[in-house]
Amino acid sequence: MAVLFKFGPIQMSGTAFAALAWAGSFFPARKRSKYDDEGQEMIITRTPYRISMFGGGTDYPGWYREHGGAVLSTTIDKYCYINARHLPPFFDHQFRVVYSQIESTNTVEEIQHPSVRATLKFMNLDRGIEIHHDGDLPARSGMGSSSAFTVGLLNALHALKGHMATKEQLANESIHLEQDLLKETVGSQDQVNAAYGGFNHITFHTSGEISVRPVIIPPDRLNELTSHLMLFYTGIKRTADKVAGSYVPSLESKRRQLRILRDMVEEALASLCGHGPIKEYGELLHESWLAKQAISDKISNDSITELYNAARDAGAVGGKITGAGGGGFMLLFVPPQFQPAVREKLNRLIHVPFNFETAGSQVIFYDRDQDYSAAEADNKSRQLAEFRELDEVEATAEALANFA
């Protein structure tokens, strides 16, 4: 699915500008070799997780292609890290993928991790590659971790091939991978958030075009908002594709609720960028959470309701589950004076302090490695001996001696 993007005016900090300038020096001009398109680098990318504030549910293509959609969301300083390099040709496998499991295979098709397998095929990378994943937060927790992984992996593999991928390209390709190739029931905001970073008003047009507009908030107002937010991990793991699959096919029958959710994006923007009490933003979060639960009985459950009500009793104004629903992280809007009481009320949950971030997916480490492409090609042209354990060699020698 082709997706076009518009990006509005951006205010960029000195740090972000320096980072972009540094990134531009990754690939200095030099004489190209025949192996340049393959790349001989060690790459580490850092891609942020996101918190969806308002409008979640209207970013599914099955909905916005007919009615349009919009979300208000932000990325935070919790990240997915991808380390990628061409694997030196001195092992008995060509691909090594390290995440919660460790996979060592000789073909892309043998890789079990769906996103890694699909992304390697999409990028047409068939040389030996090693990929390591680390994350600051648990997977399957409603923070956009799956899309952050896909965006970060795409960014790393583009860099491995000697290309500087744009944010638009990363968002576009990750949406294509997840929705069209992997056939996952996911929306389109997570990929855009992970690629671009920042606090954004994202609009999904019926044409398929996606507009990304940074929300310009005065520093004092932004600090005030940050000081009122608390993030807790409910400990309930779930798969967004499974939860969303319970209601996405019937979104057309939820027109009223989804239109309410979209309209609340504009109300939240007006509240956030206005001069009224910041508490109004928290009250809108509460209203939005109630409206979203009307879409499906899978979005909340007794455990979540108990936690949310306990937080409200202790002083929280509003809040929500951060992803498709069912579990994962809970965002709460709590006036600072009530935060100790809320923390005590939810004392069995992990509290995750956070700040907003603005950079999106970045290459944070780049180093050229020795070029093994000729050695790898030579190895492939030969019938090499299989790797064996010493015990196996000794047993074979003993068997031959006994036979003689």
N, C-alpha and C positions, 0 to 999 in steps of 0.2 A: 504494500500500500504506500503510495507516494505521499509524503507529508511536506508541506511548505511551512516556513517559519518567518515571522516578523519579530524583530527584537527592537524594543523601544530604546530611548536614550538611557545610557548607563552612567552612574556615578561610580568611579573606580578609585579605590584607595591607592596610596603610594605603594603599599605592599603588593597589592594585586597587579599594579602596573609593572613593578619590578619583576614579579613572577612571570608575567607575559614576556617581558623583554628577555629574561633569562631563558624562557622556553624557546624563544626565537633563535637562540644560539645553539640549540641542540644539534642542528644539522648544518654546520658551516659549509660554505662553498669549497669544494675540492674536486679533484679529478675523479670521475666516476669509474668504478670497476664493473665488470660484468655481474658481480654478485651484490651490487648495491640494492637492487630491488628486494632482495631477500633479507638484508640487514644482519648485522652481527653484534647485537646489542644486548645489554642487560637493562630491563625496563622495570620501574615500579610506578604504578599509578595509585592515586588516592581519590576516591569518589565518595561524596557525602550521602548520608541517609537523609530522609525528609520527614517532615511532619505536615500532613494535610490538615489545614484549618477548616476550610469551608468548601462546599461544592462537590465533595467526593461522591461518586456515583454518576455524575453528569459527564465524566471523562471517558466513558466506555464508547467505543466507536459505533456500536449498535444503537446508542442513544443520540450522540451528538451529530451523527451523519443525517439524522432526521430533524432534530430539534435544536442543535447547538448545545454547548455546555460551557462551564467556567469553574475554576477553582482558585482558591487563595491558599498558597502553601509556601513553605520555607524549608531550606536545608539547614542542617545543624552540624556542629563540630564533632560528629561521630562518623567514622569512615569505614569503607571497604577498601582494602589494599590488595592489589594484584601485582605479583612479581612474575615476570615472564622473560625467558631467554631461549635461544636455540640450544637444544641439548647437545653437548659434545658427543661425537659418534663413537664412544668407547663403552657403551652399555649394551645389554641384550634386549633393550626396548628403545623405541623411538619417541614415545610420548609419556610424560609423567605429569599427573595432575594431583595436587595435594590440597584437600579441603578438609571436611570432617572425615573423609576417607582418603586413601591413597591409591591411585590407579597407575599402573605401568602397562602400556600396551604398545603394539607395533603398528597399529593403524588407527586413523581417526574414528572409523566406524565402531571399533571396539570400546571406545570411551563411553562410560555409563552416564556421566554427568550431562544432562540434556543440553544445557546452555553452552558448555564448553564444546561439545561435539558439533552443535549447530553453528557456533561462531567460527570454529576452525574451518568448517566446510565453506561457510559464507565468505571468509577471508581468503579462501583458496591457499591455505597454509598446509603443506604436506611434508615439510622438513621436520626433523626432530625438534620438539618443543617441550619445555618444562614450565609449568604454571603452578604458582603457590597462591593461595587465598587466605587472608586473615581479615577478621571483622571486629569492630569495636563493640557491636551489639549482637545478640543472638539472632539467628536466621528464623524465618517464619514468625516474625514478631510485629508486622504491620508498619515497618519503618521504610518500606521500599527497598529492602536489602537485595531482593532478586534482580530488580532493574539496576541497582547500583553495581551489582556484580557484572551484569551484561555490559553496561556502559563502560565500566572500568576495564573489562577484558578487551572490548573493542578498541579502546584508547591505547591499551598496551600493545595489541597486535598491530595496529596501524603504525605505532612508533617502531615496532620491531621490523616493519617493512620500510622504515625510513620516511613515513608520511606523518604530517601534523594534521590530525583530524580536527575539524571545526566542531563547535558545540552543536550546531545545527545538524551536522552529519552524524554525530554520535547519537543524538536524540532520534533522528530519522531511522537510522539503521537498527537501533535497539528496539524501537517500536515494530519494525518489520520482522525482526528475529522472533520476538516474543509473541506477537499477534498472528503473523502470517506463516512463519516457518514452524514454530513450536506449538501453534494453535492454543495458546494459553488464554484463559478468560481473565484478561487484565485490562486495565484502563491505559490511558496515554499520559497521565500526569507524572508518574514516577520516573519514566525515562527522561522527560524534559527537565524535571527537577534535578536529577542526578547529573545530567550533562551541563546544564547552565549554572546551577547553584543560585543562592540568593533568596530573597523574599519576593515572590512573584505573583502577579495576577495573570493566570493563563486562560486564554479563551479558545474554545474548540468550535470551529465553524462547520456548518453543514457541508461545505465544499471539501472538508478534510484538512483545511489550513489550520495551523495552530499559531496563535499570537502570544508572545511572551512579553509581558510588560513589568519591569521592576517596580515594586512599590516603594516610593520615596517617603520615608518616615523620618521626621526630625529626631536627632540622636536622643534627646531627653525622653521623647515619647517611646522610642524603641527600647530604651533602658527600663522605662516604666512597665512596658509590656513584658519584657524578659523577667523582671523581678516578680511578676505575678504568675509565672508559669512553673508547674512542677510536672515531671515525667516519671511514671512508675511502670515497672514491668510486672504484669499480672501473673507471669509464669505459665500462661496458657499458650502452648504452641499450636499454630494452625497454618494451613496453606491457603493463601489468598485465592488461588484458582478454585479451590474447592468451595470456600465460603461464597465467593462471587458467583460461582456456577449455580448456586441455589436461587439467585434472583435476577441475574443479568438476562437470561432468556425471556423473562417476563417484564422487562423494564417498561415496555409500552403501556402496560396496565397500571404503572405507577407514575403516570404523568404528573398528577397533582403534587405528589411528594417531591419529585425531582425538580419541578419548576420552583417549588418553595426553596429547595436547597440551593438552586442557582440564584434566585433573588436574594438570598441571604449573603451571597458573596458581595454584592454591591452594598448591602447594609453594613457588613463587617468592614469594608473599605472605608465607608463614610465615617464609621465609628473610630477606626484606627487612625485615620488621617485628619480627624476633626479635633475639636477642642473640648469635647464633653468628657465626663468621667470615664476612665479606662474600664471601670466596672461594667459598662454597657457591652464591651467586647466579650466579657465573660458570660454575661446573660445571653448574648447571641449564641455563644458556644453551646450553652445548655439547650436553647431552643432548637438549634441545628441537630444536636444529638437525639433529641426526642423525635424530630421529624425523620431522621435517617432510620431509626429503629422501625418505623412504620413500613419500610420497604420490604423487610424480611425478618422472620423470627430467628434467623441465623446470625444476624448482626450483633445481637446481645444474647445474654443467657443469665441464669440466676446468679452465677458467681460474679459476673461483671456488674450486674445490677446491685448486688450487695455491697461490692467495693465502692461503686459510684455513690450510692446513697450514704454510705459511711463517711465518705469524703465531704459530701454536701452537708451532712449533719455537723461536721467538724469545722465548717467555714468555707469550703470551696463554693464558688459561685456557679461554675459550669465546667464542662470538660467533654471528652469524647474518647473513643477508641481510635487510634491513629490510622488504621488501615481499613481493609474491607470489613473487619468486624470479627467477632467470635473469640477474640483473645489478643495476645500481644501486648503492646504498650498502651497505657492510658495517660492522656494529657489532661491536666487539671489547671483551671484558672483559680488561683488562691491569693487573696490579699496577704501581704507579707506577715501581718500580725497573727494570722491564723495558720501559717505554714507549719509551725511546730506541732500544733494540735492535729493537723492532717497527717503529718509524718508519723505521729504516734498512733493515730487511728489505723494507718496502713503499715504498721510496724513489721508485718511479715512480708512486705513487698520490697523489691529493690528500687531505691530512688536513684535516678540518673540525672545529675545536674548537667546542664547544657547551655551553649550559646549558639546564636545564629552564625552562619558562615555564608560567604558570597562568591567563592571561587569556582564551585562546581568540580567536575572531573579534571584532574591535572596529572601530568607526568612529573613526579617529584624526584626521580632518580634516573639517570641515563649514563651508561658507560659502554664504550666499545669493547668487544671481546675479540679474542683471536678468531680469525676466519677459518672455520672447519668445513666449509662447503665442499672444497675439493676432496678432502679426506672422506667426507660423508659419501660423496658420489663414487669415490673409489671403492669404499666398503660395499656399497650396493651392487657394484659390478662383479663382486666376487662371491664365491660360495664359502662364507666364513664358518669356522668351527663353532659349534654351540658352546655356551658357557656351561661349565660343569663343576660340581663340588669335588673336593679332593677325595672324599670317601668313595664317590662314584668312579673316579679314575683308578683308585687302588683296587676296588672291587673288580673292575674290568680287567686290570692287569693280572690279578689273582686268578680270575676265571680263565684267561688265556693261558697262563702258566699251567694250570691244572689240566687244561685240554691238551696241551703239548705233552 
